[in-house]
């Protein structure tokens, strides 16, 4: 079967590897035929040759990690040792080994769910990050009538903005140095701030501070402290994503004096939230079409990742689809 491997920083190579045996599945596993995948910001450090904090990044040579680092997967069930998945089902979710860049993928069935058959595989890719956002928003206080700011307006930040507005947020501010004026309003952003988060905070007056600030940038330390500084008294800061560093310094004086709450966490109850994402997308039928802005064939994987590394106005989610 075909498979992509990182053989050097910024360099994929297409190789042929043995197919997994359908009768070799462990209890709960599912064998999928690759239909589509999404590029997530947490995949980029691996592409750049940096050892990140993804579960699949064991620190071995990148060339030894078949299919790494893709984890957002859409596939057709070819064999199943999981009671909820049957032959021929089309499912979306997590490639549990972070090895989704191959023709046939073995994954944990608990992180997969069926989706609206009217969706193309490319659009269905958006359900996995949407499930993560919905779970994160469940961890926040009710957003009805609240002022929410989202630092970072990439593919994750724009989804947070959209879901926050749908959850009843009174006002959503989106902060990003990349031009988002043309797309922000479509995702529920009331005020688009074209700025880095430190410059935004430096000019933020006390009475304009949001009730909830979501850090949706990741892969750097400073933005979390900017989120803490930006949050109004008694508010909540949510850190989303995979940190590249083990320790993040924040101002505990600011946390204490402003009675702030800091929350984070991984997505649990994956089947439930994937079902919730499917239901949300049905209720908002224009969302996934706006969200997946660029599609590449699997033979264009190298181009897709290179494009994902460049901040580009108008780009939101990149999907890779089977040829």
C-alpha positions in Angstrom: 0.0 0.0 0.0 1.1 3.6 -0.5 2.4 5.5 2.5 4.0 8.9 3.2 7.0 9.2 5.5 9.0 12.2 6.6 12.6 11.5 5.5 14.0 14.9 6.4 12.6 18.2 7.8 10.0 19.6 5.4 10.4 16.5 3.1 7.8 13.7 2.5 8.6 10.6 0.5 5.9 8.3 -0.9 6.9 4.6 -0.2 5.2 1.2 -0.4 4.7 -0.7 2.9 3.0 -4.0 3.7 -0.8 -3.8 4.2 -2.2 -4.5 7.7 -3.9 -7.8 8.0 -7.7 -7.5 8.6 -7.6 -10.6 10.9 -4.8 -9.0 12.9 -7.0 -6.3 14.6 -7.1 -6.2 18.3 -10.4 -5.8 20.2 -11.8 -2.3 19.5 -9.7 -1.6 16.4 -11.0 -0.7 13.0 -9.2 -1.0 9.6 -9.9 2.0 7.4 -9.4 2.8 3.7 -8.1 6.4 3.5 -10.6 8.8 2.0 -9.4 12.1 3.4 -7.4 13.8 6.1 -7.0 17.2 7.6 -3.8 19.1 8.4 -3.8 20.3 12.0 -1.5 23.0 13.4 -0.2 20.3 15.8 1.1 18.4 12.7 3.4 21.2 11.6 6.3 20.7 14.2 6.7 17.1 13.0 6.8 18.3 9.4 9.5 20.8 10.3 11.6 18.1 12.0 10.9 19.3 15.5 10.0 16.7 18.1 6.6 17.8 19.2 4.3 16.6 22.0 2.0 14.4 19.9 1.5 10.9 21.3 2.7 9.4 18.0 6.0 11.3 18.1 8.2 8.8 19.9 11.4 10.6 19.2 12.5 8.0 16.7 13.8 8.9 13.2 10.9 10.5 11.2 11.6 8.1 8.4 10.6 5.2 10.8 7.1 6.7 11.4 4.9 5.5 8.6 2.0 7.9 8.0 3.1 10.4 10.7 1.9 13.0 11.7 -1.7 13.0 10.4 -4.4 12.3 13.0 -7.6 13.9 11.5 -8.9 11.1 9.3 -11.9 10.1 7.2 -12.1 6.6 6.0 -14.2 3.6 4.9 -14.4 0.6 7.2 -12.7 -2.5 5.6 -12.7 -4.6 8.8 -13.8 -4.1 12.3 -13.2 -5.5 15.8 -15.4 -2.7 17.3 -19.1 -3.3 17.9 -20.2 0.1 16.6 -18.5 0.0 13.2 -19.4 -2.3 10.3 -17.9 -3.1 6.9 -18.6 -0.3 4.4 -19.3 2.4 7.0 -17.8 5.8 6.3 -16.4 7.4 9.5 -14.5 10.4 10.7 -12.3 11.0 13.8 -8.9 10.2 15.1 -6.1 8.1 13.6 -5.1 7.0 17.0 -1.5 6.2 16.0 -1.1 9.6 14.4 -0.3 7.7 11.2 -3.1 8.7 8.9 -1.0 9.3 5.8 -1.3 5.8 4.4 -3.7 3.9 2.2 -5.0 1.6 5.0 -5.1 2.8 8.6 -5.7 0.8 11.8 -7.3 3.0 14.4 -9.2 2.8 17.7 -12.9 2.6 16.9 -13.8 4.6 20.0 -12.4 7.7 18.3 -14.4 7.3 15.2 -18.1 8.0 14.2 -20.3 8.0 11.2 -21.2 11.3 9.5 -23.8 12.8 7.3 -23.6 10.9 4.0 -24.3 14.1 2.1 -20.9 15.4 3.1 -17.9 14.9 0.8 -14.9 13.3 2.6 -13.1 16.6 2.3 -15.8 18.5 4.1 -16.2 15.7 6.7 -12.6 16.3 7.7 -13.8 19.4 9.5 -15.9 17.4 11.9 -12.9 16.2 13.9 -11.6 19.6 14.9 -15.2 20.8 15.4 -15.7 17.9 17.9 -12.7 19.2 19.8 -14.0 22.7 19.9 -17.5 21.6 21.1 -15.9 19.6 23.9 -13.7 22.6 24.9 -16.7 25.0 25.0 -18.5 22.5 27.2 -15.7 23.1 29.8 -16.3 26.8 29.8 -19.0 28.7 31.8 -22.1 29.4 29.7 -21.3 31.9 27.0 -24.7 33.5 26.6 -24.3 37.2 26.9 -20.6 37.0 27.4 -17.8 38.8 25.7 -15.4 36.3 24.2 -12.0 36.9 22.6 -10.1 34.3 20.6 -6.4 34.8 20.1 -5.5 33.2 16.8 -7.8 33.1 13.9 -6.5 30.1 12.1 -8.5 26.9 11.4 -9.0 26.3 15.2 -9.6 29.9 16.2 -12.2 30.6 13.6 -14.1 27.5 14.7 -14.0 28.7 18.3 -15.3 32.0 17.1 -18.2 30.4 15.2 -19.1 28.0 18.1 -18.9 30.8 20.7 -21.3 33.0 18.7 -23.6 30.0 18.2 -23.5 29.4 21.9 -24.9 32.9 22.5 -21.8 35.1 23.0 -22.7 38.7 23.0 -19.5 39.9 21.3 -16.7 37.9 19.8 -13.3 39.4 19.1 -10.8 37.7 16.9 -7.1 38.5 17.2 -4.6 37.6 14.5 -1.8 39.4 12.6 -3.0 37.8 9.4 -5.7 39.6 7.4 -9.1 38.1 8.4 -11.4 41.0 7.8 -13.1 39.3 4.8 -13.7 36.0 6.5 -14.1 36.8 10.2 -17.7 37.9 10.1 -18.7 34.6 8.4 -17.4 32.8 11.5 -19.2 35.0 14.0 -16.4 37.5 14.7 -17.8 40.9 15.6 -14.5 42.7 15.9 -11.5 41.6 13.8 -8.2 42.8 15.4 -5.3 42.5 13.0 -2.5 42.5 15.5 -0.3 40.2 17.5 -1.7 39.4 20.9 0.9 41.4 22.9 0.1 44.6 20.9 -3.6 44.0 21.3 -3.3 43.6 25.1 -1.1 46.7 25.3 -3.9 48.8 23.9 -6.9 47.1 25.7 -8.6 49.3 28.2 -9.9 47.7 31.4 -13.6 48.1 30.6 -13.1 46.4 27.2 -11.6 43.2 28.7 -13.5 40.1 27.7 -15.1 37.6 30.1 -13.5 34.6 28.3 -10.3 34.6 26.4 -9.4 31.5 24.3 -5.7 31.0 23.3 -6.0 29.1 20.0 -2.5 29.8 18.7 -0.4 27.2 20.4 3.3 26.3 19.8 4.6 29.3 21.7 4.7 30.5 25.3 4.0 34.2 25.3 0.4 34.1 23.9 -0.9 32.3 27.0 0.3 35.1 29.3 -1.2 37.7 26.8 -4.5 35.8 27.3 -4.2 36.0 31.1 -3.5 39.8 30.9 -6.5 40.3 28.5 -9.2 38.6 30.6 -11.6 40.7 32.7 -12.1 40.3 36.4 -13.5 37.0 37.4 -13.1 35.7 33.8 -11.9 32.4 32.3 -8.8 31.7 30.1 -8.9 28.5 28.0 -5.6 27.2 26.5 -6.3 24.9 23.5 -3.9 22.7 21.6 -0.7 20.8 22.0 2.0 22.7 23.9 5.6 22.4 22.5 7.1 23.2 26.0 6.5 21.5 29.3 6.4 24.7 31.3 4.6 27.9 30.5 5.3 30.9 32.8 2.2 33.0 33.5 1.6 35.9 35.9 0.1 34.4 39.0 -0.3 37.9 40.5 -2.6 38.7 37.6 -4.4 35.4 38.1 -4.9 36.1 41.8 -5.8 39.7 41.7 -8.3 39.3 38.9 -9.9 36.1 40.3 -9.2 34.3 37.0 -9.8 30.7 36.1 -7.4 28.9 33.7 -8.6 25.8 32.0 -7.3 23.3 29.4 -7.4 19.7 28.6 -7.6 17.0 25.9 -10.8 15.9 24.2 -12.6 13.1 26.0 -15.7 11.1 25.1 -14.7 11.2 21.4 -17.6 9.3 19.9 -20.1 11.5 21.7 -18.5 14.7 20.6 -18.1 13.5 17.0 -21.8 12.8 17.0 -22.4 16.3 18.4 -20.2 17.8 15.7 -22.2 16.0 13.0 -25.4 17.3 14.5 -24.0 20.9 14.8 -22.9 20.8 11.1 -26.4 19.7 10.0 -27.8 22.6 12.0 -25.3 25.0 10.3 -25.1 23.6 6.7 -22.9 26.4 5.4 -20.1 25.9 8.0 -18.0 23.1 6.6 -18.1 24.5 3.1 -16.6 27.8 4.4 -14.2 26.0 6.7 -12.4 23.7 4.2 -11.0 26.2 1.8 -8.2 24.2 0.1 -8.1 20.6 -1.0 -5.1 18.7 -2.3 -4.8 15.2 -3.7 -2.8 12.7 -1.7 -0.1 12.8 -4.3 0.2 16.5 -3.5 0.9 15.9 0.2 4.2 17.7 0.1 2.6 20.8 -1.4 -0.3 20.7 1.1 2.1 20.8 4.1 4.3 23.5 2.6 1.1 25.6 2.0 0.0 24.9 5.6 3.3 26.4 6.9 2.7 29.7 5.2 0.3 32.2 6.8 -2.1 33.0 4.0 -5.2 35.2 4.1 -8.2 33.3 3.0 -6.9 29.9 4.0 -8.7 28.2 6.8 -8.7 24.3 6.6 -6.6 22.2 4.3 -7.9 18.7 3.3 -5.9 16.0 1.6 -8.2 13.6 -0.3 -7.6 10.2 -1.9 -6.7 10.3 -5.6 
